[in-house]
Amino acid sequence: MSENPGMHLATATKGSGEPVVVIHGFTGSGEAMAPLVDRLDGWRRIAVDLPGHGRSSAPAKLSCYSVEALAESVAGLAAAVPDGPCHVVGYSMGGRVALALASARSEVCRSLTLISATAGIADAAGRAQRRRADETLADRIDEHGLAGFVDEWMALPMWDTLRARLRPSEWEASVRQRRSCDPVGLANSLRAGGTGSMTPLWDRLAALAVPTLVVCGALDAKFVELGRRMSELLPNSELAVMPGVGHAVHLEAPDSCARAIAKHLAASTELRG
């Protein structure tokens, strides 16, 4: 993995116990993961803001936003945490970062939880098509501004189940949080850290022995299929399909999602002990 000396990732730590690093998705932040973080009592939760998101800076250098660079930065953070190795929880884009981290630096990873995540796009033509689509989205941020982009992003069908679950005030808070991201950071995240730009990891999953929980929402058909494929290839994994919810499992069903993750963390701790 490429090194990123000096890259700063803002973090917020809550509680005590074994460390759990939590990584948000695209347009999110550590704050956006609070419904999950707040429910994981008994662990020292370290919520990360990726570059361009939350309180982290937004470097101009595009290479800082690649999945590999992000994973190396989070791995460096995890390696410096006392009482490690860390449990690592990642959602969507954060799940791809977490998987890349565990694949390259398994020594800093006690367990892995992947929420609505993928190991990438194996087909080269499919990756190229996705890169072009992400470049178009990034251009829309540059041309039309962040607020308009967020409104378009949140109007996508993948967020219908989240909108139906949240109170209007909670939905508006989610939109405000996403609008607080850095527009350059989000555009760079799409261009360099999108699924189309990511080196696919499917061929590495069979060698990844880290205890892994794969979580997806039953109404999110694409990621249910991806989750099943990953779980079948990972030698030490469990698949949890949450009924009645879509892509943002941790926000749509925070109680049941947190219970499943807490059980996984406890089991991973017992295995190590």
Backbone as CSV, one residue per row, in Angstrom:
resi,resn,N_x,N_y,N_z,CA_x,CA_y,CA_z,C_x,C_y,C_z
1,MET,0.839,-1.192,0.000,0.000,0.000,0.000,0.877,1.247,0.000
2,SER,0.387,2.275,-0.646,1.161,3.514,-0.682,1.096,4.224,0.650
3,GLU,2.172,4.907,0.965,2.212,5.626,2.220,1.752,7.057,2.020
4,ASN,1.163,7.601,3.083,0.675,8.971,3.058,1.198,9.701,4.277
5,PRO,2.462,10.031,4.308,3.010,10.699,5.472,2.314,12.024,5.712
6,GLY,1.930,12.237,6.955,1.354,13.522,7.316,-0.129,13.649,7.098
7,MET,-0.798,12.640,6.495,-2.232,12.762,6.324,-2.909,12.738,7.684
8,HIS,-3.752,13.721,7.924,-4.423,13.839,9.213,-5.861,13.370,9.086
9,LEU,-6.254,12.460,9.962,-7.636,12.011,10.032,-8.204,12.449,11.375
10,ALA,-9.230,13.275,11.336,-9.878,13.679,12.585,-10.610,12.486,13.182
11,THR,-10.560,12.374,14.498,-11.232,11.265,15.176,-11.970,11.781,16.407
12,ALA,-12.947,10.994,16.841,-13.650,11.252,18.099,-13.738,9.935,18.847
13,THR,-13.299,9.939,20.099,-13.245,8.715,20.892,-14.292,8.755,21.995
14,LYS,-14.943,7.624,22.196,-15.994,7.534,23.206,-15.872,6.211,23.940
15,GLY,-15.991,6.244,25.280,-16.012,5.028,26.078,-14.632,4.465,26.337
16,SER,-14.608,3.278,26.917,-13.356,2.603,27.266,-13.490,1.125,26.937
17,GLY,-12.365,0.433,26.983,-12.347,-0.980,26.648,-11.523,-1.232,25.402
18,GLU,-11.738,-2.372,24.771,-11.008,-2.686,23.551,-11.367,-1.683,22.451
19,PRO,-10.378,-1.283,21.650,-10.640,-0.237,20.642,-11.394,-0.755,19.428
20,VAL,-12.352,0.050,18.989,-13.136,-0.226,17.783,-13.053,1.009,16.888
21,VAL,-12.462,0.883,15.724,-12.374,1.979,14.761,-13.591,1.899,13.842
22,VAL,-14.320,3.009,13.723,-15.550,3.056,12.922,-15.337,4.019,11.754
23,ILE,-15.603,3.539,10.524,-15.339,4.317,9.314,-16.648,4.530,8.551
24,HIS,-16.978,5.780,8.293,-18.237,6.162,7.650,-18.197,5.935,6.144
25,GLY,-19.341,6.218,5.485,-19.448,6.109,4.043,-19.276,7.443,3.343
26,PHE,-19.421,7.432,2.016,-19.290,8.627,1.200,-20.354,9.650,1.587
27,THR,-19.930,10.894,1.739,-20.718,12.054,2.206,-21.033,11.984,3.693
28,GLY,-20.499,11.003,4.396,-20.767,10.872,5.825,-19.677,11.506,6.672
29,SER,-19.606,11.059,7.921,-18.602,11.534,8.873,-18.678,10.628,10.093
30,GLY,-17.724,10.812,11.005,-17.810,10.084,12.265,-19.089,10.409,13.003
31,GLU,-19.499,11.676,12.934,-20.740,12.101,13.594,-21.951,11.364,13.028
32,ALA,-21.948,11.122,11.724,-23.068,10.434,11.089,-23.199,8.991,11.554
33,MET,-22.127,8.418,12.094,-22.157,7.040,12.584,-22.620,6.948,14.034
34,ALA,-23.012,8.083,14.636,-23.369,8.118,16.053,-24.468,7.138,16.445
35,PRO,-25.517,6.930,15.641,-26.545,5.957,16.057,-25.983,4.558,16.302
36,LEU,-24.952,4.187,15.569,-24.291,2.904,15.823,-23.289,3.021,16.953
37,VAL,-22.429,4.026,16.883,-21.377,4.206,17.890,-21.964,4.283,19.294
38,ASP,-23.044,5.029,19.455,-23.635,5.214,20.777,-24.184,3.920,21.364
39,ARG,-24.485,2.957,20.509,-25.069,1.697,20.978,-24.026,0.624,21.256
40,LEU,-22.790,0.871,20.909,-21.733,-0.128,21.133,-21.058,0.122,22.480
41,ASP,-21.827,-0.047,23.538,-21.289,0.133,24.885,-20.273,-0.961,25.189
42,GLY,-19.298,-0.618,26.030,-18.326,-1.608,26.463,-17.062,-1.651,25.632
43,TRP,-16.996,-0.801,24.604,-15.791,-0.700,23.772,-15.358,0.753,23.663
44,ARG,-14.097,0.960,23.386,-13.578,2.310,23.137,-13.748,2.593,21.650
45,ARG,-14.748,3.396,21.316,-15.116,3.621,19.930,-14.384,4.843,19.378
46,ILE,-13.696,4.640,18.269,-12.914,5.703,17.628,-13.527,5.944,16.257
47,ALA,-14.309,7.007,16.147,-14.975,7.339,14.886,-14.061,8.225,14.049
48,VAL,-13.814,7.808,12.825,-12.860,8.468,11.936,-13.599,9.357,10.938
49,ASP,-13.025,10.529,10.640,-13.463,11.353,9.512,-12.444,11.179,8.387
50,LEU,-12.870,10.625,7.272,-11.982,10.479,6.127,-11.717,11.841,5.484
51,PRO,-10.658,11.984,4.693,-10.354,13.271,4.054,-11.550,13.822,3.279
52,GLY,-11.787,15.122,3.446,-12.896,15.773,2.767,-14.226,15.623,3.468
53,HIS,-14.238,14.883,4.570,-15.461,14.602,5.310,-15.291,15.061,6.761
54,GLY,-16.395,15.488,7.364,-16.353,15.852,8.772,-15.321,16.921,9.059
55,ARG,-14.491,16.670,10.083,-13.506,17.654,10.524,-12.121,17.441,9.914
56,SER,-11.978,16.428,9.054,-10.679,16.205,8.410,-10.464,17.202,7.281
57,SER,-9.204,17.410,6.948,-8.864,18.322,5.860,-9.196,17.678,4.511
58,ALA,-9.135,18.474,3.467,-9.405,17.993,2.114,-8.184,18.274,1.245
59,PRO,-7.214,17.366,1.229,-6.012,17.597,0.434,-6.347,17.773,-1.047
60,ALA,-5.563,18.576,-1.731,-5.769,18.770,-3.165,-5.234,17.582,-3.964
61,LYS,-4.268,16.862,-3.394,-3.626,15.762,-4.112,-4.591,14.583,-4.248
62,LEU,-4.878,14.197,-5.471,-5.886,13.168,-5.733,-5.501,11.815,-5.140
63,SER,-4.218,11.500,-5.124,-3.775,10.189,-4.650,-4.099,9.951,-3.175
64,CYS,-4.316,11.030,-2.421,-4.648,10.883,-1.005,-6.002,10.209,-0.793
65,TYR,-6.832,10.171,-1.840,-8.194,9.677,-1.709,-8.385,8.255,-2.223
66,SER,-7.343,7.634,-2.715,-7.494,6.252,-3.168,-7.822,5.359,-1.981
67,VAL,-8.519,4.277,-2.238,-8.879,3.350,-1.169,-7.631,2.837,-0.471
68,GLU,-6.590,2.569,-1.247,-5.354,2.063,-0.659,-4.709,3.094,0.257
69,ALA,-4.702,4.366,-0.170,-4.117,5.417,0.665,-4.929,5.634,1.928
70,LEU,-6.251,5.626,1.799,-7.109,5.778,2.976,-6.903,4.621,3.946
71,ALA,-6.817,3.413,3.411,-6.615,2.247,4.267,-5.290,2.317,5.006
72,GLU,-4.237,2.780,4.316,-2.936,2.904,4.967,-2.978,3.942,6.078
73,SER,-3.691,5.036,5.850,-3.804,6.070,6.874,-4.563,5.556,8.091
74,VAL,-5.667,4.837,7.864,-6.426,4.283,8.987,-5.608,3.204,9.690
75,ALA,-4.842,2.431,8.930,-3.981,1.410,9.545,-2.939,2.049,10.448
76,GLY,-2.372,3.175,10.001,-1.412,3.879,10.844,-2.038,4.380,12.124
77,LEU,-3.249,4.885,12.005,-3.988,5.329,13.183,-4.245,4.155,14.130
78,ALA,-4.703,3.022,13.562,-5.020,1.851,14.376,-3.781,1.287,15.059
79,ALA,-2.654,1.309,14.353,-1.416,0.768,14.919,-0.944,1.567,16.119
80,ALA,-1.326,2.849,16.173,-0.890,3.714,17.271,-1.841,3.693,18.461
81,VAL,-2.966,2.999,18.340,-3.939,2.952,19.428,-3.472,1.977,20.505
82,PRO,-3.422,2.407,21.774,-3.049,1.475,22.842,-4.046,0.317,22.935
83,ASP,-3.577,-0.812,23.414,-4.415,-1.997,23.629,-4.934,-2.585,22.329
84,GLY,-4.227,-2.339,21.232,-4.628,-2.936,19.964,-4.250,-4.405,19.902
85,PRO,-4.513,-5.073,18.808,-5.082,-4.551,17.574,-6.534,-4.117,17.727
86,CYS,-7.041,-3.408,16.750,-8.379,-2.817,16.817,-9.411,-3.663,16.083
87,HIS,-10.617,-3.664,16.591,-11.758,-4.067,15.786,-12.001,-2.936,14.785
88,VAL,-12.374,-3.274,13.560,-12.608,-2.261,12.528,-14.002,-2.468,11.937
89,VAL,-14.789,-1.393,11.950,-16.149,-1.408,11.416,-16.222,-0.379,10.300
90,GLY,-16.652,-0.787,9.102,-16.744,0.149,7.988,-18.068,0.027,7.271
91,TYR,-18.618,1.172,6.888,-19.897,1.229,6.187,-19.711,1.726,4.760
92,SER,-20.200,0.988,3.780,-20.209,1.383,2.372,-18.781,1.728,1.917
93,MET,-18.477,2.967,1.545,-17.109,3.326,1.190,-16.155,2.992,2.328
94,GLY,-16.570,3.247,3.553,-15.749,2.903,4.715,-15.534,1.411,4.846
95,GLY,-16.497,0.616,4.374,-16.322,-0.830,4.370,-15.264,-1.269,3.381
96,ARG,-15.209,-0.594,2.231,-14.154,-0.903,1.268,-12.786,-0.539,1.824
97,VAL,-12.714,0.594,2.521,-11.460,0.992,3.161,-11.068,-0.021,4.237
98,ALA,-12.040,-0.447,5.039,-11.766,-1.420,6.102,-11.294,-2.746,5.525
99,LEU,-11.897,-3.181,4.432,-11.492,-4.443,3.815,-10.085,-4.340,3.242
100,ALA,-9.770,-3.208,2.612,-8.412,-3.010,2.094,-7.399,-2.985,3.225
101,LEU,-7.764,-2.366,4.343,-6.892,-2.324,5.521,-6.611,-3.737,6.025
102,ALA,-7.670,-4.513,6.229,-7.508,-5.868,6.771,-6.728,-6.752,5.811
103,SER,-6.927,-6.533,4.510,-6.229,-7.349,3.520,-4.731,-7.089,3.516
104,ALA,-4.344,-5.816,3.700,-2.926,-5.450,3.620,-2.227,-5.414,4.971
105,ARG,-2.974,-5.100,6.041,-2.372,-4.920,7.356,-3.185,-5.669,8.421
106,SER,-3.337,-6.953,8.251,-4.197,-7.738,9.149,-3.696,-7.706,10.595
107,GLU,-2.420,-7.390,10.796,-1.877,-7.389,12.156,-2.466,-6.295,13.029
108,VAL,-3.049,-5.249,12.432,-3.633,-4.177,13.235,-5.141,-4.367,13.399
109,CYS,-5.668,-5.461,12.887,-7.121,-5.664,12.805,-7.521,-6.912,13.594
110,ARG,-8.178,-6.724,14.730,-8.635,-7.842,15.558,-9.873,-8.504,14.976
111,SER,-10.778,-7.698,14.456,-11.954,-8.220,13.765,-12.390,-7.201,12.739
112,LEU,-13.277,-7.617,11.846,-13.728,-6.774,10.750,-15.249,-6.864,10.646
113,THR,-15.895,-5.715,10.514,-17.328,-5.671,10.228,-17.530,-4.828,8.983
114,LEU,-18.184,-5.405,7.981,-18.424,-4.741,6.706,-19.923,-4.529,6.546
115,ILE,-20.358,-3.271,6.531,-21.771,-2.935,6.403,-22.027,-2.406,4.993
116,SER,-22.889,-3.094,4.244,-23.247,-2.650,2.885,-21.999,-2.324,2.084
117,ALA,-21.102,-3.274,1.997,-19.799,-3.054,1.368,-19.589,-4.019,0.214
118,THR,-18.518,-3.797,-0.520,-18.138,-4.658,-1.631,-16.625,-4.798,-1.662
119,ALA,-16.159,-5.866,-2.316,-14.721,-6.058,-2.519,-14.257,-5.460,-3.832
120,GLY,-15.110,-4.656,-4.460,-14.724,-3.985,-5.696,-15.424,-4.564,-6.907
121,ILE,-15.019,-4.112,-8.075,-15.583,-4.564,-9.340,-14.518,-5.379,-10.062
122,ALA,-14.750,-6.671,-10.194,-13.736,-7.568,-10.749,-13.530,-7.358,-12.239
123,ASP,-14.585,-7.032,-12.966,-14.536,-6.899,-14.415,-13.933,-5.555,-14.818
124,ALA,-12.918,-5.580,-15.655,-12.227,-4.355,-16.046,-13.150,-3.380,-16.768
125,ALA,-13.994,-3.898,-17.639,-14.929,-3.025,-18.348,-15.922,-2.398,-17.382
126,GLY,-16.371,-3.177,-16.411,-17.283,-2.648,-15.399,-16.628,-1.571,-14.559
127,ARG,-15.345,-1.761,-14.225,-14.619,-0.737,-13.459,-14.506,0.551,-14.259
128,ALA,-14.192,0.420,-15.532,-14.043,1.612,-16.370,-15.373,2.359,-16.487
129,GLN,-16.453,1.637,-16.643,-17.770,2.270,-16.719,-18.096,3.003,-15.427
130,ARG,-17.774,2.373,-14.279,-18.037,3.013,-12.992,-17.149,4.239,-12.805
131,ARG,-15.893,4.176,-13.236,-15.006,5.344,-13.139,-15.584,6.524,-13.910
132,ARG,-16.095,6.250,-15.095,-16.691,7.328,-15.892,-17.917,7.910,-15.187
133,ALA,-18.723,7.052,-14.585,-19.913,7.529,-13.875,-19.523,8.374,-12.673
134,ASP,-18.491,7.939,-11.932,-18.042,8.704,-10.769,-17.425,10.033,-11.187
135,GLU,-16.724,10.049,-12.310,-16.146,11.290,-12.814,-17.260,12.281,-13.178
136,THR,-18.339,11.769,-13.737,-19.477,12.630,-14.068,-20.093,13.222,-12.805
137,LEU,-20.227,12.400,-11.756,-20.748,12.899,-10.484,-19.825,13.958,-9.894
138,ALA,-18.524,13.699,-9.944,-17.564,14.680,-9.420,-17.659,15.998,-10.187
139,ASP,-17.835,15.915,-11.495,-17.988,17.123,-12.298,-19.225,17.914,-11.882
140,ARG,-20.278,17.206,-11.477,-21.507,17.894,-11.054,-21.260,18.701,-9.779
141,ILE,-20.429,18.182,-8.892,-20.079,18.959,-7.700,-19.343,20.224,-8.110
142,ASP,-18.371,20.072,-9.018,-17.584,21.224,-9.467,-18.465,22.268,-10.158
143,GLU,-19.412,21.803,-10.948,-20.184,22.719,-11.796,-21.408,23.303,-11.097
144,HIS,-22.047,22.513,-10.221,-23.336,22.921,-9.673,-23.331,23.156,-8.163
145,GLY,-22.212,22.886,-7.497,-22.121,23.142,-6.070,-22.515,21.951,-5.217
146,LEU,-22.104,22.010,-3.964,-22.293,20.880,-3.058,-23.758,20.669,-2.677
147,ALA,-24.465,21.743,-2.366,-25.846,21.593,-1.896,-26.714,20.902,-2.941
148,GLY,-26.582,21.328,-4.190,-27.360,20.707,-5.251,-26.978,19.256,-5.451
149,PHE,-25.671,18.966,-5.365,-25.228,17.575,-5.503,-25.808,16.706,-4.396
150,VAL,-25.754,17.179,-3.152,-26.279,16.394,-2.032,-27.776,16.136,-2.218
151,ASP,-28.510,17.145,-2.656,-29.948,16.957,-2.895,-30.184,15.871,-3.949
152,GLU,-29.398,15.890,-5.018,-29.523,14.861,-6.053,-29.111,13.491,-5.518
153,TRP,-28.037,13.462,-4.748,-27.530,12.208,-4.190,-28.574,11.574,-3.262
154,MET,-29.187,12.381,-2.428,-30.152,11.858,-1.466,-31.505,11.543,-2.100
155,ALA,-31.697,11.955,-3.357,-32.920,11.605,-4.076,-32.804,10.262,-4.789
156,LEU,-31.622,9.633,-4.745,-31.449,8.335,-5.386,-32.304,7.267,-4.693
157,PRO,-32.783,6.265,-5.431,-33.643,5.235,-4.841,-33.014,4.487,-3.666
158,MET,-31.678,4.410,-3.618,-31.027,3.674,-2.536,-31.302,4.270,-1.150
159,TRP,-31.752,5.548,-1.118,-32.030,6.199,0.162,-33.518,6.220,0.509
160,ASP,-34.365,5.612,-0.327,-35.805,5.648,-0.066,-36.160,4.996,1.269
161,THR,-35.531,3.866,1.569,-35.866,3.173,2.816,-35.378,3.950,4.031
162,LEU,-34.240,4.648,3.897,-33.759,5.472,5.008,-34.717,6.630,5.256
163,ARG,-35.127,7.282,4.189,-36.043,8.420,4.350,-37.350,7.976,4.996
164,ALA,-37.813,6.791,4.656,-39.057,6.284,5.225,-38.914,5.966,6.706
165,ARG,-37.720,5.633,7.139,-37.475,5.244,8.534,-37.216,6.433,9.454
166,LEU,-36.613,7.491,8.923,-36.230,8.614,9.759,-37.380,9.601,9.923
167,ARG,-37.386,10.273,11.072,-38.291,11.409,11.237,-37.822,12.553,10.341
168,PRO,-38.737,13.436,9.928,-38.318,14.544,9.052,-37.144,15.338,9.604
169,SER,-37.119,15.568,10.902,-36.016,16.323,11.498,-34.704,15.553,11.394
170,GLU,-34.760,14.224,11.512,-33.555,13.408,11.392,-33.051,13.397,9.949
171,TRP,-33.981,13.333,9.015,-33.596,13.379,7.602,-32.917,14.701,7.273
172,GLU,-33.486,15.798,7.726,-32.896,17.113,7.468,-31.524,17.234,8.113
173,ALA,-31.352,16.656,9.296,-30.042,16.674,9.954,-29.023,15.893,9.133
174,SER,-29.455,14.785,8.545,-28.564,13.994,7.705,-28.150,14.774,6.468
175,VAL,-29.100,15.484,5.862,-28.788,16.298,4.688,-27.814,17.414,5.059
176,ARG,-28.042,18.065,6.206,-27.139,19.140,6.639,-25.734,18.613,6.864
177,GLN,-25.623,17.440,7.488,-24.299,16.869,7.729,-23.573,16.636,6.417
178,ARG,-24.258,16.109,5.430,-23.621,15.823,4.147,-23.215,17.117,3.433
179,ARG,-24.032,18.147,3.583,-23.699,19.434,2.969,-22.511,20.104,3.654
180,SER,-22.149,19.643,4.849,-21.017,20.233,5.561,-19.679,19.662,5.100
181,CYS,-19.707,18.640,4.242,-18.464,18.086,3.716,-17.792,19.097,2.795
182,ASP,-16.541,18.855,2.493,-15.791,19.734,1.609,-16.062,19.334,0.156
183,PRO,-16.475,20.264,-0.696,-16.800,19.886,-2.078,-15.607,19.325,-2.840
184,VAL,-14.421,19.904,-2.625,-13.221,19.358,-3.279,-12.950,17.947,-2.779
185,GLY,-13.111,17.744,-1.470,-12.882,16.429,-0.888,-13.833,15.382,-1.436
186,LEU,-15.114,15.737,-1.585,-16.080,14.776,-2.115,-15.795,14.474,-3.585
187,ALA,-15.495,15.499,-4.356,-15.180,15.273,-5.768,-13.941,14.385,-5.907
188,ASN,-12.928,14.643,-5.094,-11.720,13.813,-5.134,-12.002,12.390,-4.667
189,SER,-12.899,12.243,-3.691,-13.270,10.906,-3.220,-13.914,10.105,-4.338
190,LEU,-14.765,10.745,-5.119,-15.401,10.061,-6.249,-14.367,9.688,-7.310
191,ARG,-13.467,10.608,-7.596,-12.514,10.369,-8.678,-11.463,9.316,-8.320
192,ALA,-11.003,9.313,-7.083,-9.893,8.426,-6.710,-10.310,7.285,-5.791
193,GLY,-11.410,7.452,-5.048,-11.795,6.442,-4.066,-13.073,5.711,-4.388
194,GLY,-13.638,5.946,-5.570,-14.844,5.236,-5.974,-14.570,3.766,-6.254
195,THR,-15.636,2.995,-6.378,-15.478,1.558,-6.619,-14.758,1.289,-7.932
196,GLY,-14.972,2.157,-8.923,-14.311,1.958,-10.205,-12.820,2.193,-10.173
197,SER,-12.344,2.976,-9.210,-10.910,3.261,-9.088,-10.204,2.312,-8.132
198,MET,-10.969,1.515,-7.452,-10.421,0.630,-6.421,-9.879,-0.658,-7.042
199,THR,-8.717,-1.091,-6.579,-8.207,-2.409,-6.967,-9.109,-3.473,-6.353
200,PRO,-9.739,-4.322,-7.167,-10.653,-5.321,-6.592,-9.918,-6.294,-5.681
201,LEU,-10.610,-6.718,-4.634,-9.991,-7.544,-3.608,-10.573,-8.958,-3.548
202,TRP,-11.403,-9.315,-4.505,-12.071,-10.620,-4.463,-11.079,-11.771,-4.377
203,ASP,-9.972,-11.675,-5.094,-9.010,-12.780,-5.111,-8.173,-12.862,-3.841
204,ARG,-8.330,-11.880,-2.938,-7.584,-11.907,-1.678,-8.435,-12.385,-0.492
205,LEU,-9.730,-12.518,-0.698,-10.614,-12.797,0.437,-10.342,-14.161,1.060
206,ALA,-10.025,-15.164,0.254,-9.819,-16.512,0.784,-8.639,-16.578,1.752
207,ALA,-7.706,-15.650,1.623,-6.524,-15.637,2.493,-6.710,-14.747,3.714
208,LEU,-7.865,-14.111,3.847,-8.089,-13.170,4.943,-8.718,-13.903,6.120
209,ALA,-7.918,-14.173,7.144,-8.374,-14.982,8.278,-9.008,-14.164,9.393
210,VAL,-9.011,-12.845,9.272,-9.581,-11.989,10.312,-11.066,-12.320,10.493
211,PRO,-11.539,-12.517,11.726,-12.973,-12.769,11.939,-13.798,-11.624,11.379
212,THR,-14.734,-11.942,10.498,-15.454,-10.908,9.751,-16.958,-11.114,9.838
213,LEU,-17.673,-10.016,10.081,-19.128,-9.991,10.006,-19.516,-9.146,8.802
214,VAL,-20.312,-9.723,7.914,-20.808,-9.019,6.736,-22.276,-8.691,6.981
215,VAL,-22.605,-7.394,6.981,-23.958,-6.933,7.301,-24.567,-6.261,6.077
216,CYS,-25.816,-6.588,5.778,-26.521,-5.905,4.694,-28.011,-5.886,4.999
217,GLY,-28.719,-4.980,4.322,-30.157,-4.858,4.488,-30.886,-5.700,3.462
218,ALA,-31.913,-6.414,3.885,-32.615,-7.340,2.995,-33.219,-6.651,1.783
219,LEU,-33.551,-5.356,1.899,-34.161,-4.628,0.789,-33.123,-4.053,-0.175
220,ASP,-31.860,-4.228,0.137,-30.756,-3.720,-0.694,-30.197,-4.892,-1.496
221,ALA,-30.928,-5.300,-2.552,-30.651,-6.558,-3.242,-29.217,-6.642,-3.767
222,LYS,-28.724,-5.552,-4.324,-27.365,-5.563,-4.876,-26.354,-5.920,-3.807
223,PHE,-26.476,-5.318,-2.626,-25.465,-5.544,-1.593,-25.721,-6.831,-0.803
224,VAL,-26.927,-7.354,-0.852,-27.158,-8.693,-0.306,-26.369,-9.711,-1.122
225,GLU,-26.443,-9.578,-2.450,-25.703,-10.490,-3.317,-24.193,-10.328,-3.124
226,LEU,-23.722,-9.083,-3.063,-22.297,-8.853,-2.833,-21.866,-9.392,-1.472
227,GLY,-22.700,-9.185,-0.458,-22.390,-9.685,0.880,-22.299,-11.195,0.914
228,ARG,-23.221,-11.861,0.237,-23.181,-13.329,0.193,-21.912,-13.819,-0.496
229,ARG,-21.559,-13.158,-1.586,-20.342,-13.560,-2.308,-19.116,-13.387,-1.414
230,MET,-19.016,-12.267,-0.722,-17.871,-12.041,0.159,-17.838,-13.061,1.286
231,SER,-18.987,-13.312,1.902,-19.036,-14.233,3.029,-18.662,-15.654,2.615
232,GLU,-19.041,-16.031,1.398,-18.685,-17.370,0.912,-17.182,-17.520,0.712
233,LEU,-16.520,-16.424,0.347,-15.083,-16.481,0.080,-14.243,-16.280,1.337
234,LEU,-14.736,-15.490,2.275,-13.982,-15.237,3.505,-14.023,-16.480,4.396
235,PRO,-12.863,-16.983,4.831,-12.846,-18.261,5.559,-13.355,-18.194,6.990
236,ASN,-13.435,-17.013,7.565,-13.816,-16.879,8.974,-14.856,-15.765,9.081
237,SER,-16.025,-16.001,8.437,-17.006,-14.921,8.338,-18.411,-15.401,8.650
238,GLU,-19.267,-14.421,8.918,-20.686,-14.654,9.144,-21.454,-13.570,8.406
239,LEU,-22.585,-13.944,7.816,-23.429,-12.998,7.085,-24.670,-12.695,7.906
240,ALA,-24.977,-11.403,8.084,-26.180,-10.964,8.789,-26.999,-10.103,7.841
241,VAL,-28.149,-10.624,7.410,-29.059,-9.884,6.539,-30.197,-9.357,7.399
242,MET,-30.275,-8.039,7.529,-31.265,-7.407,8.404,-32.592,-7.224,7.656
243,PRO,-33.687,-7.756,8.194,-34.968,-7.687,7.477,-35.551,-6.274,7.453
244,GLY,-36.222,-5.953,6.355,-37.005,-4.735,6.274,-36.240,-3.439,6.122
245,VAL,-34.933,-3.508,5.841,-34.138,-2.287,5.724,-33.288,-2.336,4.462
246,GLY,-32.760,-1.150,4.090,-31.973,-1.033,2.879,-30.502,-0.805,3.134
247,HIS,-29.906,0.130,2.376,-28.451,0.285,2.350,-27.875,0.775,3.677
248,ALA,-28.515,1.771,4.291,-27.992,2.353,5.533,-28.490,1.565,6.739
249,VAL,-28.053,0.334,6.834,-28.556,-0.591,7.863,-28.405,-0.006,9.262
250,HIS,-27.257,0.590,9.523,-26.953,1.084,10.874,-27.810,2.268,11.271
251,LEU,-28.417,2.947,10.291,-29.315,4.058,10.579,-30.781,3.633,10.535
252,GLU,-31.102,2.676,9.690,-32.476,2.223,9.543,-32.879,1.238,10.644
253,ALA,-31.943,0.435,11.099,-32.202,-0.533,12.173,-31.028,-0.513,13.145
254,PRO,-30.805,0.626,13.820,-29.595,0.763,14.635,-29.524,-0.229,15.792
255,ASP,-30.647,-0.569,16.400,-30.618,-1.488,17.544,-30.188,-2.885,17.121
256,SER,-30.852,-3.435,16.102,-30.519,-4.800,15.694,-29.139,-4.862,15.043
257,CYS,-28.758,-3.806,14.332,-27.425,-3.771,13.735,-26.354,-3.747,14.821
258,ALA,-26.549,-2.902,15.824,-25.581,-2.814,16.924,-25.501,-4.117,17.703
259,ARG,-26.632,-4.782,17.907,-26.604,-6.069,18.627,-25.784,-7.103,17.869
260,ALA,-25.984,-7.174,16.562,-25.224,-8.141,15.763,-23.728,-7.842,15.807
261,ILE,-23.376,-6.561,15.716,-21.957,-6.187,15.744,-21.362,-6.433,17.125
262,ALA,-22.101,-6.089,18.176,-21.602,-6.314,19.538,-21.341,-7.797,19.786
263,LYS,-22.234,-8.636,19.299,-22.041,-10.090,19.444,-20.776,-10.534,18.713
264,HIS,-20.559,-9.992,17.526,-19.363,-10.315,16.743,-18.099,-9.839,17.434
265,LEU,-18.125,-8.628,17.980,-16.953,-8.102,18.692,-16.623,-8.975,19.899
266,ALA,-17.655,-9.355,20.652,-17.436,-10.175,21.851,-16.874,-11.540,21.462
267,ALA,-17.406,-12.149,20.398,-16.911,-13.450,19.972,-15.472,-13.368,19.488
268,SER,-15.137,-12.280,18.789,-13.764,-12.098,18.305,-12.800,-11.907,19.454
269,THR,-13.258,-11.221,20.512,-12.437,-11.026,21.702,-12.186,-12.347,22.404
270,GLU,-13.216,-13.194,22.486,-13.072,-14.499,23.143,-12.113,-15.391,22.359
271,LEU,-12.182,-15.325,21.020,-11.274,-16.129,20.207,-9.830,-15.743,20.475
272,ARG,-9.591,-14.438,20.588,-8.220,-13.963,20.832,-7.749,-14.365,22.219
273,GLY,-8.696,-14.284,23.207,-8.309,-14.603,24.582,-8.003,-16.055,24.782
